[in-house]
Amino acid sequence: LSRAEATLPMKEQITREKYRVGDRIKTYILDVKSSARGTQIILSRTHPEFVKKLFGLEVPEIYEGIVEIKGVVREPGARSKIAVYSKDANVDAVGACVGMKGMRVQAVITELSGERIDIALYDDDPEVFIKNALSPSKTTSVTANTKFKSAMVVVPDGQLSLAIGKEGQNVRLAAKLTGWKIDIRSESEIAKERDAIARKQAEDELFKKPEEMKEEPDAQSPVLADQTVETENAEEIIQEAAIIGLDKKIMGKLHEAGLDTVEQLKGMSVNKLIKIPGIGKASAEKIYNIVKKLEV
């Protein structure tokens, strides 16, 4: 390069670091420019490749090509995540980078002025890779949607804050490292959502749309099924809801009894339902069982 000038721009410096004349520091060569004044070298200590090069100096397995760094993401001065992979089944990629008693990774951390480093094992299976990338938090399950490249991650309640990280740092870096959008939920949140879905399905089963109504008469009430509903609001009854397994005439009987909503049916026993004119035992039991599910 003959005569050259190297500069370390402010934006390429780790925020809390201060340098003095005569200090010896390691940097990454970000760019080399030629000008009339000579060659100018742009240096960086914040670039992700800088972390990669530091591990190459500290870990022989990386230098020899046995262990490969698949990706590096950083929030300089705060935290980094790297994904590693071993080409030799007998070599532990993560263990090689950590070193005996953590000496290798600690050397890199010291060079980066205490920047925290998470080492995750790379995997071709996105669900496994996402799970590893969220380390050190533990996960219950990971469900990946390849079409939208997004994943739903469920974690134990006690691991939620660790999985998300301070100001979302852990999940943010994991998303960048894997290239997937990650949505984290706790086990209790998922349980509540499942309960809500179950209740909605049970309610949908109880009340059906008019076009889904059955025309067959109630097997337990053949005589009543043949009767004509004498009400001026018959069409309105049909539009409101239809109880599964019951015909329009039975719906008319429920309407005449003032029972048009699920809330009104809650708390009613089979015996009470049977007392409603036009409601047979089979229909009463079906209504009772479905409403019971909604009360859970």
C-alpha positions as CSV (number, residue, x, y, z in Angstrom):
1,L,0.0,0.0,0.0
2,S,3.1,2.3,0.3
3,R,2.1,5.4,2.2
4,A,-1.4,5.1,3.6
5,E,-3.7,6.8,6.2
6,A,-6.0,4.8,8.3
7,T,-9.0,6.3,10.1
8,L,-11.6,5.0,12.5
9,P,-14.7,7.0,12.1
10,M,-16.9,7.8,15.1
11,K,-19.8,5.7,13.8
12,E,-17.4,2.7,13.6
13,Q,-16.3,3.0,17.2
14,I,-17.9,1.2,20.1
15,T,-19.8,3.9,22.0
16,R,-18.2,3.6,25.5
17,E,-14.6,3.1,24.2
18,K,-12.0,5.9,24.5
19,Y,-8.6,5.8,22.7
20,R,-5.4,7.5,23.5
21,V,-2.3,8.2,21.3
22,G,-0.1,5.2,21.3
23,D,-2.9,2.6,22.1
24,R,-2.7,-0.6,20.1
25,I,-6.2,-1.8,19.1
26,K,-7.5,-4.4,16.8
27,T,-9.8,-3.3,14.0
28,Y,-11.5,-4.6,10.8
29,I,-10.6,-3.0,7.5
30,L,-13.9,-1.8,6.2
31,D,-12.8,-0.1,3.0
32,V,-9.7,1.0,1.1
33,K,-9.9,4.2,-1.0
34,S,-7.4,5.7,-3.3
35,S,-7.1,9.5,-3.8
36,A,-4.7,12.1,-4.9
37,R,-3.4,12.3,-1.3
38,G,-2.7,8.6,-1.3
39,T,-4.5,5.5,0.0
40,Q,-7.0,5.9,2.7
41,I,-8.1,2.9,4.9
42,I,-11.4,3.0,6.7
43,L,-11.4,0.9,9.9
44,S,-14.3,-0.4,12.0
45,R,-14.8,-2.0,15.4
46,T,-18.6,-2.2,15.1
47,H,-18.9,-4.3,12.0
48,P,-20.2,-7.9,12.5
49,E,-17.2,-9.3,10.5
50,F,-14.9,-7.9,13.2
51,V,-16.4,-10.4,15.7
52,K,-16.0,-13.2,13.1
53,K,-12.3,-12.3,12.6
54,L,-11.7,-12.2,16.4
55,F,-13.0,-15.7,16.8
56,G,-10.8,-16.8,13.9
57,L,-7.8,-15.6,15.9
58,E,-8.9,-17.3,19.1
59,V,-10.4,-20.6,17.9
60,P,-8.0,-22.9,15.9
61,E,-11.0,-25.0,14.7
62,I,-12.4,-21.9,12.9
63,Y,-9.0,-21.0,11.4
64,E,-8.6,-24.6,10.1
65,G,-12.1,-24.6,8.6
66,I,-13.5,-27.3,10.9
67,V,-15.9,-25.0,12.5
68,E,-17.7,-22.4,10.4
69,I,-19.4,-19.2,11.5
70,K,-22.7,-19.1,9.6
71,G,-23.7,-15.7,10.8
72,V,-23.0,-12.8,13.1
73,V,-25.4,-10.0,14.3
74,R,-24.5,-7.2,16.6
75,E,-25.6,-4.3,18.7
76,P,-22.1,-2.9,19.2
77,G,-21.0,-2.5,22.7
78,A,-24.1,-4.3,24.1
79,R,-24.6,-7.8,22.6
80,S,-23.8,-10.1,19.7
81,K,-25.1,-13.4,18.6
82,I,-23.2,-15.8,16.3
83,A,-24.3,-19.0,14.7
84,V,-21.7,-21.8,14.3
85,Y,-21.6,-25.1,12.6
86,S,-19.1,-28.0,12.8
87,K,-18.1,-29.9,9.6
88,D,-16.7,-32.7,11.8
89,A,-19.3,-34.7,13.9
90,N,-16.7,-35.2,16.5
91,V,-16.1,-31.5,17.1
92,D,-18.6,-29.5,19.3
93,A,-18.9,-26.1,17.5
94,V,-20.2,-24.2,20.5
95,G,-17.7,-25.8,22.8
96,A,-14.8,-25.0,20.5
97,C,-15.8,-21.3,20.5
98,V,-16.3,-21.1,24.2
99,G,-13.0,-22.9,25.0
100,M,-11.8,-24.4,28.3
101,K,-13.5,-22.5,31.2
102,G,-14.7,-20.0,28.6
103,M,-11.2,-18.7,27.9
104,R,-11.7,-18.3,24.1
105,V,-15.0,-16.4,24.2
106,Q,-13.8,-14.4,27.1
107,A,-10.8,-13.1,25.1
108,V,-13.2,-11.9,22.4
109,I,-15.5,-10.2,25.0
110,T,-12.5,-8.5,26.6
111,E,-11.4,-7.1,23.2
112,L,-14.9,-5.8,22.6
113,S,-14.9,-4.0,26.0
114,G,-17.3,-6.4,27.7
115,E,-19.8,-6.9,24.8
116,R,-22.0,-9.9,25.6
117,I,-21.7,-12.8,23.1
118,D,-24.3,-15.6,22.6
119,I,-23.1,-18.6,20.6
120,A,-25.8,-20.6,18.9
121,L,-25.6,-23.9,17.1
122,Y,-26.7,-23.5,13.4
123,D,-29.2,-26.0,12.1
124,D,-30.8,-26.4,8.6
125,D,-34.2,-27.0,10.4
126,P,-35.5,-23.5,11.0
127,E,-37.4,-24.5,14.1
128,V,-34.3,-25.9,15.7
129,F,-32.2,-23.0,14.6
130,I,-34.7,-20.5,16.0
131,K,-34.8,-22.4,19.3
132,N,-30.9,-22.2,19.5
133,A,-30.8,-18.6,18.5
134,L,-33.0,-17.6,21.5
135,S,-30.5,-19.0,23.9
136,P,-30.0,-18.7,26.8
137,S,-33.8,-18.8,27.2
138,K,-35.6,-22.2,27.1
139,T,-38.5,-22.8,24.8
140,T,-41.5,-25.1,25.0
141,S,-42.2,-25.3,21.3
142,V,-41.4,-23.6,18.0
143,T,-43.8,-23.6,15.1
144,A,-42.5,-22.2,11.8
145,N,-44.6,-20.9,8.9
146,T,-42.3,-21.3,5.8
147,K,-44.7,-19.4,3.5
148,F,-44.4,-16.1,5.6
149,K,-41.1,-17.0,7.1
150,S,-42.4,-16.4,10.6
151,A,-42.4,-18.5,13.7
152,M,-44.5,-18.8,16.9
153,V,-42.4,-19.6,19.9
154,V,-43.9,-20.7,23.2
155,V,-41.8,-20.4,26.3
156,P,-42.4,-21.2,30.0
157,D,-43.9,-18.2,31.9
158,G,-40.7,-17.8,33.9
159,Q,-38.6,-17.6,30.7
160,L,-40.7,-14.9,28.9
161,S,-38.6,-11.9,29.9
162,L,-35.4,-13.7,29.2
163,A,-36.5,-14.8,25.8
164,I,-37.5,-11.3,24.8
165,G,-34.5,-9.7,26.5
166,K,-34.0,-6.1,27.7
167,E,-36.0,-3.8,25.4
168,G,-36.5,-6.8,23.1
169,Q,-32.8,-7.2,22.4
170,N,-32.7,-11.0,22.6
171,V,-35.6,-11.7,20.3
172,R,-34.5,-8.9,18.0
173,L,-31.0,-10.3,17.5
174,A,-32.4,-13.9,17.2
175,A,-34.7,-12.7,14.4
176,K,-31.8,-11.0,12.5
177,L,-29.6,-14.0,13.0
178,T,-32.1,-16.5,11.6
179,G,-33.8,-14.2,9.1
180,W,-37.2,-15.2,10.5
181,K,-39.9,-13.1,12.1
182,I,-40.3,-14.4,15.7
183,D,-43.4,-14.0,17.8
184,I,-42.9,-15.1,21.5
185,R,-45.8,-16.1,23.7
186,S,-45.9,-17.6,27.2
187,E,-47.5,-20.9,28.0
188,S,-50.3,-19.1,30.0
189,E,-51.1,-16.8,27.1
190,I,-51.4,-19.8,24.7
191,A,-53.6,-21.6,27.2
192,K,-56.0,-18.6,27.5
193,E,-56.1,-18.3,23.7
194,R,-57.0,-22.0,23.3
195,D,-59.7,-21.7,26.0
196,A,-61.2,-18.7,24.1
197,I,-61.1,-20.7,20.8
198,A,-62.7,-23.7,22.4
199,R,-65.5,-21.5,23.9
200,K,-66.1,-19.9,20.5
201,Q,-66.3,-23.3,18.8
202,A,-68.7,-24.6,21.3
203,E,-70.9,-21.5,20.9
204,D,-70.8,-21.8,17.1
205,E,-71.9,-25.4,17.5
206,L,-74.8,-24.3,19.6
207,F,-76.0,-21.5,17.3
208,K,-75.8,-22.1,13.5
209,K,-76.6,-19.9,10.5
210,P,-80.1,-20.2,9.0
211,E,-78.8,-22.0,5.9
212,E,-77.2,-24.6,8.1
213,M,-80.4,-25.4,9.9
214,K,-81.8,-29.0,9.7
215,E,-85.3,-29.6,8.5
216,E,-85.7,-33.0,10.2
217,P,-88.2,-33.1,13.1
218,D,-87.0,-33.8,16.7
219,A,-87.1,-37.6,17.0
220,Q,-88.3,-37.3,20.6
221,S,-91.2,-35.0,19.6
222,P,-92.8,-36.3,16.4
223,V,-96.2,-34.7,17.1
224,L,-94.8,-31.3,18.1
225,A,-92.5,-31.4,15.0
226,D,-95.6,-31.5,12.8
227,Q,-97.1,-28.5,14.4
228,T,-97.0,-25.1,12.8
229,V,-95.3,-22.3,14.6
230,E,-97.9,-19.6,15.1
231,T,-95.9,-16.4,15.4
232,E,-95.6,-13.3,13.4
233,N,-91.8,-13.2,14.1
234,A,-91.0,-16.6,12.5
235,E,-88.5,-15.1,10.0
236,E,-86.9,-13.1,12.7
237,I,-86.4,-16.3,14.7
238,I,-84.7,-18.0,11.9
239,Q,-82.4,-15.1,11.4
240,E,-81.3,-15.0,15.0
241,A,-79.9,-18.5,15.4
242,A,-80.7,-22.2,15.2
243,I,-79.8,-24.8,17.7
244,I,-77.9,-27.6,16.1
245,G,-80.0,-30.7,15.5
246,L,-83.3,-28.8,16.0
247,D,-85.7,-27.6,13.2
248,K,-87.2,-24.2,12.7
249,K,-90.4,-25.2,14.6
250,I,-88.4,-26.0,17.7
251,M,-86.6,-22.7,17.4
252,G,-90.0,-21.0,17.3
253,K,-90.9,-22.8,20.6
254,L,-87.7,-21.5,22.2
255,H,-88.4,-18.0,21.0
256,E,-92.0,-18.2,22.4
257,A,-90.4,-19.1,25.7
258,G,-88.2,-16.0,25.5
259,L,-84.9,-18.0,24.9
260,D,-83.0,-16.3,22.1
261,T,-79.4,-16.2,23.4
262,V,-76.8,-18.5,24.9
263,E,-76.7,-16.5,28.1
264,Q,-80.4,-17.2,28.6
265,L,-79.9,-21.0,28.3
266,K,-77.0,-21.1,30.8
267,G,-78.0,-22.5,34.2
268,M,-81.0,-24.4,32.8
269,S,-81.2,-28.1,33.6
270,V,-82.4,-30.8,31.2
271,N,-85.6,-31.0,33.2
272,K,-86.3,-27.3,32.8
273,L,-85.6,-27.5,29.1
274,I,-87.9,-30.4,28.6
275,K,-90.7,-28.4,30.2
276,I,-90.5,-25.9,27.3
277,P,-93.3,-26.8,24.9
278,G,-91.9,-28.5,21.8
279,I,-88.5,-29.4,23.3
280,G,-87.9,-33.2,23.4
281,K,-85.5,-35.0,25.8
282,A,-82.8,-35.6,23.1
283,S,-82.7,-31.9,22.1
284,A,-82.8,-30.8,25.8
285,E,-79.8,-33.0,26.6
286,K,-77.8,-31.7,23.5
287,I,-78.5,-28.1,24.4
288,Y,-77.6,-28.7,28.1
289,N,-74.2,-30.4,27.2
290,I,-73.1,-27.7,24.8
291,V,-74.1,-24.9,27.2
292,K,-72.2,-26.7,29.9
293,K,-69.0,-26.5,27.8
294,L,-69.4,-22.7,27.5
295,E,-69.5,-22.3,31.3
296,V,-66.0,-23.9,31.7
